[in-house]
Amino acid sequence: MQVSLTTTQGLERRLEVAVPAAEVSQQVEQRLQQLSRTARLKGFRPGKAPVTVVRKQFGDQVHAEVVGDLMRSSFAEAVSREQLKPAAGPRIEPIDMQPGADLKYAAVFEVIPEVKLAPLENIAVERPTASVTDADLEAMIENMRGQRPNYTEVTRGAQAKDRVTVDYAVELEGKPLPEQGAKDVSFIAGNGQVVAELDSAVIGAVAGDARSASVHYPEGHASPQLAGKSAQFNVTVKKVEEPSLPPLDEEFFKSFGVSEGGIDALRTEVRTSMERELASVIHNRLRGQVLEALARENPIEVPRALVEESVQQMQLDTARRTGARDVSQLPPVEVFQEPARRRVALGMILAEVIRAGELKIDRARVQTRLEEISMSYPNPEEARRAYLQNPEAMRGVESAVLEDQAVDFVLTRAKVTDKPSTFKELTGFGQPQRGES
C-alpha cells in the first residue's frame, strides 16, 4: 500500500492511498469462491454454481463491497502509520476504482490538534470564602415563612402582595368573547402573575368593585383571534386577602419535611441545605475561573467538524428546553458557533490536563455525584437505579466527575487567592426576583 499525506489548510489533511490491483483481485476472488458455495442460482443446486457463473452475476457487486472494505481498512492502517488522530470520518474522493487497476482514492479529514499546555502555575484565581451565619439562617427561615403565607380577607382596597379573587369577561371590538372569560381567578397583586393591565386595574379595588382594563395582544399571540388587537377586560373583584407570615408550628415544620425535632431540627436541615448551596456556588465560581484561564492561556485551533457537531447538540438541547419542534423555532446557527467552539477547545485542553496529571475516575466521587443527582428527584432510589441502568447517563456522570478532578488538579498548581464574601453576595439570596419590587 502506498500512502501520500499533504496538509491542505489548517487542521485539514489529504491522504492519498493506493492499494495494489493484485490485492483487490485476490479478495474479490476469495469472496466469489465463498459465495459460490452458498449461492442459489437458477439451473444449479445450492452451492454448485461454477465460479464463472457467480462472477458474471455478482462480480460487480462483490468488487464494490471489496473496494468499500479495503478503503475502510487501508484508511485505518494509513492513519495509524502516519500517527494521525482524525477528528471525524473522512470525505472520500475516488481516484481510480476500476476492476483490474490499483485502487486509488483520497481521504480528506481534519485532525485533532496537539495541545501543549501552558504552565498551570501561570493561572491565577480568586476563591470566594464565606460561611452561613446565624443571621443568614434566620433570614432564610423568614423567607420560607413568606413562601407559605396565610391569607385573611380584608375590606380595604387591594395592595401589592394581596391575593385578589376576580371574575372577568372579555370583549373584542364591542363583542363578548365568552371563551376568553373566567370566574374565581386568584392571583397575587403586583407579582406579574397576570397581564400588567389587569394587575394595575385591581390595585385599590375592594370586594364588589367593578374595574375595566384594555389589554393589547402582540402580533405573535397564540390566539389568531386576539393577535395584534386590543381587548376590553371587565373585572369584578370578589375578594381581597392580605398575607401574614405563618407561625413556626408543627404544621409549618411538616410542610418542609420536618416531622420531628421542631424548630431546632428545621434549623439544622436549613443550615445544611444552605451550606450545600454555598459550597456549590463556590465550586462553580472556581470552576468557571479555571476554565476561562485554561482557554485564555491555551489558544488552539479546533476542527470544524467537531464544532458543527457541538452546534447540533446545542440546538437539540435548546429544542428540548424550549419545546421547539423544528429548526425555524431555534436561534440562528451563528448564535451557537462561538459557544460550541469554546466547548470543543476546552474539551481538548481538559483532556490534556487529564493526560498530564495521569488522572483516573474517582469512583467514590462518581457515587457521591450520583447520590446528589438522585436526591433532586421525587423518588431518589428509583432515579439512582435508572441512571445505573443507563450506560450513556453514567458516562455523563463520569465525564463530569473527571472534569471536576481536572479542575482540582489545576487548582493545586495555580495561584489561588482567598476573597472574603458573604452567603448573600455569593448566592444572591434576598435580591428582588422577577415580578417583585
Secondary structure as GFF3:
##gff-version 3
##sequence-region A 1 437
A	DSSP	beta_strand	2	9	.	.	.	ID=ss1
A	DSSP	beta_strand	12	19	.	.	.	ID=ss2
A	DSSP	alpha_helix	21	36	.	.	.	ID=ss3
A	DSSP	alpha_helix	51	81	.	.	.	ID=ss4
A	DSSP	beta_strand	91	96	.	.	.	ID=ss5
A	DSSP	beta_strand	103	110	.	.	.	ID=ss6
A	DSSP	three_ten_helix	120	122	.	.	.	ID=ss7
A	DSSP	beta_strand	124	129	.	.	.	ID=ss8
A	DSSP	alpha_helix	134	147	.	.	.	ID=ss9
A	DSSP	beta_strand	150	153	.	.	.	ID=ss10
A	DSSP	beta_strand	163	172	.	.	.	ID=ss11
A	DSSP	beta_strand	175	176	.	.	.	ID=ss12
A	DSSP	three_ten_helix	178	180	.	.	.	ID=ss13
A	DSSP	beta_strand	182	188	.	.	.	ID=ss14
A	DSSP	alpha_helix	196	202	.	.	.	ID=ss15
A	DSSP	beta_strand	210	216	.	.	.	ID=ss16
A	DSSP	beta_strand	230	244	.	.	.	ID=ss17
A	DSSP	alpha_helix	250	255	.	.	.	ID=ss18
A	DSSP	alpha_helix	262	297	.	.	.	ID=ss19
A	DSSP	alpha_helix	304	322	.	.	.	ID=ss20
A	DSSP	three_ten_helix	327	329	.	.	.	ID=ss21
A	DSSP	alpha_helix	333	356	.	.	.	ID=ss22
A	DSSP	alpha_helix	363	374	.	.	.	ID=ss23
A	DSSP	alpha_helix	380	388	.	.	.	ID=ss24
A	DSSP	alpha_helix	391	411	.	.	.	ID=ss25
A	DSSP	beta_strand	415	420	.	.	.	ID=ss26
A	DSSP	alpha_helix	423	427	.	.	.	ID=ss27
###
